[in-house]
Amino acid sequence: MANFNALIESFKSGKFPQPPVAKLVDFRIVELDEGTARMEMDADERHWNPMGTLHGGVICDIADAAMGMAFATTLDAGQSFTTIELKMNFLRPVIKSHLVANGKVISRGRTIGLVECEITNEAGKLVAKAASTCMVLKP
């Protein structure tokens, strides 16, 4: 895990750039700890679907990133992982808002892990909930 912890510190300090998808969607990794991760973004018209609300894929992306980074903090050096299932529940529409995605590892076995994420708006209201099953890839 030491190698990934160094990467986490690099993200926090700004020495290592945010992942390319973070730049594309415009979310930020703001907090990483053992089994948890927090992403934030300011959603606006750049992220809208044809109905004028935030595209579900954008919410899914920030949730997937938060869950993936939370799970990645549990890996040993040399390990990687892949998502084998992702589920989203959209609970309220978003037009423009500061969004916070909090990912948390719920269960971590030797090979399989369950991670959940809550996405809240600037008022602290739950806008979506996600769950992901991850599989550890060993070298």
TIPATI-473765 format. One record per atom (N, C-alpha, C): x, y, z. Coordinates in pm, whole numbers, padded with zeros to 5 digits, always signed. Example, Ala and Ser with C-alpha at 12.3 -4.5 7.8 and 13.67 -1.06 7.14 Angstrom:
2
+01319-00569+00780 +01230-00450+00780 +01320-00330+00780 +01285-00225+00708 +01367-00106+00714 +01290+00003+00787 
//
This chain:
139
+00081-00119+00000 +00000+00000+00000 +00086+00127+00000 +00211+00114+00035 +00298+00230+00046 +00306+00309-00085 +00311+00240-00200 +00320+00310-00328 +00195+00396-00352 +00077+00341-00323 -00044+00417-00347 -00056+00533-00249 -00012+00512-00124 -00016+00622-00028 +00069+00740-00076 +00180+00711-00141 +00263+00818-00196 +00187+00891-00308 +00113+00816-00389 +00033+00876-00495 -00076+00965-00436 -00140+00917-00329 -00243+00996-00261 -00185+01129-00214 -00070+01122-00152 -00006+01245-00104 +00030+01337-00221 +00069+01280-00334 +00099+01359-00453 -00024+01431-00504 -00140+01363-00502 -00267+01428-00541 -00298+01543-00448 -00287+01516-00317 -00320+01617-00217 -00232+01740-00230 -00104+01719-00255 -00010+01831-00260 -00010+01902-00395 -00070+01840-00496 -00072+01900-00629 +00049+01862-00712 +00139+01778-00659 +00258+01737-00735 +00221+01643-00849 +00116+01564-00829 +00069+01472-00933 -00062+01527-00986 -00076+01541-01116 -00199+01601-01169 -00321+01511-01145 -00436+01573-01141 -00561+01500-01131 -00572+01407-01252 -00646+01297-01243 -00663+01208-01357 -00726+01281-01475 -00696+01241-01599 -00751+01310-01716 -00903+01322-01715 -00974+01220-01667 -01120+01227-01664 -01167+01337-01568 -01091+01362-01462 -01127+01469-01369 -01122+01604-01440 -01024+01619-01526 -01012+01742-01604 -01128+01754-01704 -01159+01644-01770 -01265+01643-01870 -01400+01679-01810 -01435+01614-01699 -01566+01637-01636 -01561+01758-01542 -01443+01793-01498 -01417+01906-01408 -01458+01876-01264 -01411+01760-01214 -01425+01732-01071 -01286+01727-01009 -01282+01737-00877 -01156+01742-00805 -01153+01635-00696 -01038+01573-00681 -01015+01485-00567 -00978+01579-00452 -01060+01580-00349 -01034+01674-00239 -00994+01606-00109 -01026+01476-00097 -00990+01407+00026 -00976+01258+00000 -00870+01200+00050 -00846+01056+00041 -00797+01008+00175 -00852+00897+00217 -00806+00834+00340 -00828+00684+00324 -00786+00607+00417 -00801+00462+00409 -00948+00426+00394 -00986+00376+00277 -01122+00330+00252 -01224+00438+00220 -01181+00562+00208 -01273+00671+00176 -01212+00767+00075 -01300+00833+00000 -01255+00937-00094 -01367+01037-00113 -01329+01160-00134 -01427+01268-00156 -01390+01343-00283 -01488+01356-00372 -01473+01433-00495 -01573+01549-00490 -01538+01659-00554 -01629+01772-00562 -01629+01827-00704 -01741+01885-00742 -01749+01950-00873 -01857+02057-00869 -01844+02152-00959 -01946+02253-00978 -02016+02222-01109 -02138+02168-01097 -02217+02131-01214 -02288+02253-01270 -02282+02267-01401 -02351+02379-01467 -02394+02336-01607 -02430+02431-01690 -02486+02399-01823 -02391+02319-01912 -02262+02319-01884 -02169+02237-01963 -02199+02088-01948 -02265+02053-01838 -02290+01914-01804 -02435+01871-01829 -02513+01956-01893 -02656+01928-01910 -02685+01826-02018 -02797+01756-01999 -02852+01670-02102 -02952+01754-02185 -03017+01698-02287 -03110+01778-02368 -03229+01836-02289 -03259+01782-02170 -03369+01833-02089 -03329+01951-02001 -03202+01988-02004 -03156+02102-01925 -03124+02069-01781 -03099+01942-01752 -03054+01901-01619 -02921+01828-01633 -02856+01809-01522 -02727+01742-01522 -02740+01602-01580 -02655+01570-01675 -02654+01438-01738 -02621+01332-01633 -02699+01223-01631 -02677+01116-01534 -02538+01057-01541 -02480+01055-01661 -02345+01001-01675 -02241+01082-01600 -02265+01211-01585 -02171+01295-01511 -02178+01261-01362 -02300+01245-01311 -02315+01205-01171 -02253+01067-01150 -02275+00978-01245 -02218+00844-01237 -02065+00851-01238 -02010+00940-01318 -01865+00953-01329 -01802+00999-01198 -01860+01099-01135 -01802+01148-01010 -01817+01043-00900 -01930+00970-00901 -01950+00863-00803 -01850+00749-00826 -01834+00709-00952 -01741+00602-00986 -01598+00639-00946 -01562+00764-00966 -01428+00810-00928 -01410+00806-00776 -01510+00851-00703 -01500+00850-00557 -01492+00707-00504 -01574+00619-00560 -01571+00480-00515 -01440+00412-00554 -01394+00437-00676 -01269+00377-00722 -01150+00421-00641 -01143+00551-00612 -01030+00600-00532 -01038+00547-00389 -01159+00538-00333 -01175+00482-00198 -01125+00338-00195 -01164+00259-00296 -01120+00120-00301 -00969+00112-00324 -00917+00198-00408 -00774+00195-00440 -00688+00219-00316 -00740+00292-00218 -00661+00315-00096 -00642+00189-00015 -00715+00082-00047 -00702-00043+00027 -00607-00142-00040 -00554-00106-00156 -00469-00198-00232 -00328-00207-00174 -00269-00324-00190 -00129-00341-00156 -00043-00295-00274 +00083-00269-00250 +00175-00229-00356 +00173-00333-00468 +00164-00286-00591 +00165-00374-00707 +00027-00423-00749 -00074-00402-00664 -00209-00444-00699 -00280-00334-00777 -00378-00376-00853 -00469-00285-00922 -00609-00340-00900 -00708-00282-00964 -00844-00333-00949 -00926-00294-01071 -01041-00356-01080 -01137-00320-01184 -01276-00322-01124 -01364-00241-01179 -01504-00242-01137 -01574-00353-01213 -01650-00438-01141 -01723-00545-01208 -01874-00522-01205 -01918-00424-01126 -02060-00386-01126 -02071-00244-01074 -02166-00171-01131 -02191-00033-01089 -02341-00008-01095 -02396+00043-00986 -02540+00071-00980 -02560+00214-00933 -02652+00284-00999 -02683+00423-00964 -02832+00436-00935 -02862+00517-00834 -02999+00561-00808 -02997+00713-00811 -03074+00771-00903 -03085+00916-00915 -03208+00958-00835 -03192+01048-00740 -03298+01081-00646 -03360+01218-00663 -03287+01311-00721 -03343+01444-00748 -03265+01509-00861 -03329+01593-00939 -03258+01656-01051 -03158+01761-01003 -03057+01780-01086 -02956+01883-01061 -02950+01971-01184 -02950+02100-01163 -02934+02194-01275 -02797+02260-01262 -02781+02341-01160 -02651+02400-01126 -02633+02380-00976 -02520+02324-00938 -02497+02299-00796 -02352+02259-00772 -02307+02284-00652 -02179+02229-00606 -02210+02089-00555 -02150+01988-00615 -02177+01849-00578 -02059+01790-00501 -02092+01706-00404 -01993+01635-00325 -02024+01487-00334 -01924+01407-00371 -01938+01262-00379 -01846+01200-00275 -01905+01129-00180 -01829+01063-00075 -01835+00912-00095 -01720+00854-00131 -01710+00710-00150 -01656+00643-00025 -01710+00525+00005 -01667+00454+00125 -01668+00304+00099 -01558+00238+00135 -01552+00092+00125 -01637+00034+00237 -01734-00048+00199 -01825-00110+00294 -01773-00248+00336 -01721-00322+00240 -01668-00456+00267 -01549-00480+00177 -01441-00533+00234 -01319-00558+00155 -01269-00698+00185 -01289-00787+00089 -01235-00921+00102 -01100-00929+00033 -01047-01049+00023 -00917-01067-00043 -00924-01029-00190 -01038-01059-00254 -01051-01036-00398 -01162-00938-00434 -01272-00940-00361 -01390-00861-00395 -01419-00759-00286 -01462-00640-00330 -01499-00536-00235 -01629-00468-00277 -01702-00419-00178 -01824-00342-00202 -01798-00199-00157 -01831-00105-00246 -01808+00037-00217 -01939+00111-00243 -01969+00210-00161 -02088+00292-00181 -02050+00439-00188 -02140+00517-00247 -02115+00660-00261 -02247+00736-00250 -02243+00845-00176 -02356+00938-00170 -02312+01068-00236 -02397+01120-00323 -02371+01247-00390 -02472+01347-00338 -02423+01455-00282 -02511+01558-00226 -02491+01690-00298 -02595+01775-00294 -02586+01907-00355 -02537+02009-00252 -02530+02136-00293 -02477+02239-00204 -02562+02260-00079 -02688+02219-00083 -02775+02228+00035 -02761+02105+00124 -02676+02009+00083 -02656+01889+00161 -02761+01782+00136 -02847+01803+00035 -02951+01706+00003 -02895+01597-00087 -02939+01475-00061 -02895+01360-00139 -02955+01366-00279 -02868+01368-00382 -02917+01371-00520 -02901+01235-00589 -02809+01152-00539 -02789+01020-00598 -02715+00932-00499 -02733+00802-00517 -02662+00703-00436 -02612+00596-00532 -02489+00552-00510 -02428+00453-00598 -02367+00340-00517 -02354+00225-00583 -02285+00111-00524 -02200+00047-00633 -02085-00004-00593 -01993-00064-00688 -01931-00189-00628 -01915-00289-00710 -01840-00408-00672 -01707-00403-00744 -01599-00416-00671 -01465-00408-00729 -01391-00541-00709 -01304-00572-00803 -01224-00694-00796 -01076-00657-00799 -01002-00708-00702 -00857-00684-00695 -00789-00762-00805 -00699-00696-00876 -00616-00760-00979 -00476-00772-00922 -00429-00894-00912 -00295-00917-00855 -00193-00924-00967 -00070-00884-00938 +00032-00885-01044 +00062-01025-01096 
//
